[in-house]
Amino acid sequence: MVLFKNISFLLVFVFLVQLSKSQKLWGKHLGRELFPVENLADAESDENNLLWLGYYGDGVKAFNGNKIVEEIDVNDSLPGNFVVDLFCKNDSVFIVQDKHFSVWKNGMITNF
């Protein structure tokens, strides 16, 4: 089951990267892009089947398959919006930025 989950999210990520080369991905989310794939730095899935998307210039978004359920950016105490890498483990999202490292857990950001 875990292997299937990892493969399915990998396929979604590859699809999004390929799609970003040709066009924007549009969705019906308050009249704006559901989740843009340009400037996508990384995508990781967590234990709750959320797809976390880190952007170079637009912070982090969590997608549950239907809608964005979490958005993290400088307005939420993230030191910057330029995400380089993400890692999900134990209900935490580890966010690597240009000059910062942050951990999101239960809606709280801890910066290092």
C-alpha positions as CSV (number, residue, x, y, z in Angstrom):
1,M,0.0,0.0,0.0
2,V,2.8,2.4,0.9
3,L,4.6,1.6,-2.4
4,F,1.4,2.3,-4.3
5,K,0.9,5.6,-2.5
6,N,4.5,6.7,-3.3
7,I,4.3,5.6,-6.9
8,S,0.9,7.4,-7.4
9,F,2.3,10.7,-6.0
10,L,5.5,10.3,-8.1
11,L,3.3,10.0,-11.2
12,V,1.3,13.1,-10.2
13,F,4.5,15.0,-9.7
14,V,5.9,13.9,-13.0
15,F,2.7,14.8,-14.7
16,L,2.7,18.3,-13.1
17,V,6.3,18.9,-14.2
18,Q,5.6,17.9,-17.7
19,L,2.4,20.0,-17.8
20,S,4.3,23.0,-16.5
21,K,6.5,23.0,-19.6
22,S,3.5,23.7,-21.9
23,Q,0.8,25.4,-19.9
24,K,-0.7,26.4,-16.6
25,L,-2.8,24.1,-14.6
26,W,-6.2,25.8,-13.9
27,G,-8.7,24.7,-11.3
28,K,-11.9,26.2,-9.8
29,H,-10.6,27.5,-6.6
30,L,-12.0,30.9,-5.9
31,G,-11.5,32.0,-9.5
32,R,-7.7,31.5,-9.5
33,E,-5.2,28.8,-10.3
34,L,-5.7,25.7,-8.1
35,F,-2.0,25.1,-7.9
36,P,0.3,26.6,-10.5
37,V,3.2,24.3,-11.6
38,E,5.5,27.0,-12.8
39,N,8.2,27.6,-10.1
40,L,7.4,24.3,-8.5
41,A,10.5,23.3,-6.5
42,D,9.4,20.1,-4.8
43,A,6.4,17.9,-4.1
44,E,6.1,15.4,-1.2
45,S,3.2,13.4,0.2
46,D,2.6,12.9,3.9
47,E,1.1,10.2,6.1
48,N,-2.3,11.8,5.7
49,N,-2.2,11.6,1.9
50,L,-1.7,15.3,1.4
51,L,0.4,16.5,-1.4
52,W,2.7,19.3,-0.2
53,L,3.9,21.6,-3.0
54,G,6.9,23.9,-2.4
55,Y,7.4,26.8,-4.7
56,Y,10.3,29.0,-5.5
57,G,8.7,32.3,-4.8
58,D,5.3,31.3,-3.5
59,G,5.8,29.3,-0.3
60,V,4.1,26.0,0.4
61,K,0.7,24.6,-0.4
62,A,-1.0,21.3,0.7
63,F,-3.4,19.7,-1.7
64,N,-5.8,16.9,-0.6
65,G,-6.8,15.8,-4.1
66,N,-9.7,18.2,-4.4
67,K,-8.6,21.5,-3.0
68,I,-5.7,23.4,-1.3
69,V,-6.2,22.9,2.4
70,E,-3.1,24.6,3.7
71,E,-1.0,27.6,2.5
72,I,2.2,28.6,4.2
73,D,4.1,31.8,3.3
74,V,5.7,34.8,4.8
75,N,2.3,35.9,6.2
76,D,2.4,32.7,8.4
77,S,5.9,33.3,9.8
78,L,7.8,31.5,7.1
79,P,11.1,33.5,6.7
80,G,10.8,33.6,2.9
81,N,8.7,32.2,0.1
82,F,11.6,30.7,-1.8
83,V,11.3,26.9,-1.1
84,V,14.1,24.7,-2.3
85,D,13.2,21.3,-0.9
86,L,10.5,19.6,1.2
87,F,10.4,16.5,3.4
88,C,7.4,15.1,5.3
89,K,7.8,12.8,8.3
90,N,5.8,12.2,11.5
91,D,3.1,14.8,10.7
92,S,5.7,17.4,10.2
93,V,6.8,19.2,7.0
94,F,10.4,20.2,6.8
95,I,10.9,23.2,4.6
96,V,14.3,24.1,3.2
97,Q,14.7,27.6,1.8
98,D,17.6,29.6,0.3
99,K,19.0,30.6,3.7
100,H,16.5,29.2,6.2
101,F,15.1,25.9,7.5
102,S,11.6,25.7,8.9
103,V,9.4,23.0,10.3
104,W,5.6,23.0,10.0
105,K,3.6,20.9,12.5
106,N,-0.1,21.3,13.5
107,G,-0.3,24.7,11.9
108,M,2.7,26.1,13.7
109,I,6.0,27.1,12.1
110,T,9.4,26.8,13.8
111,N,12.3,28.5,12.1
112,F,15.9,27.7,12.4
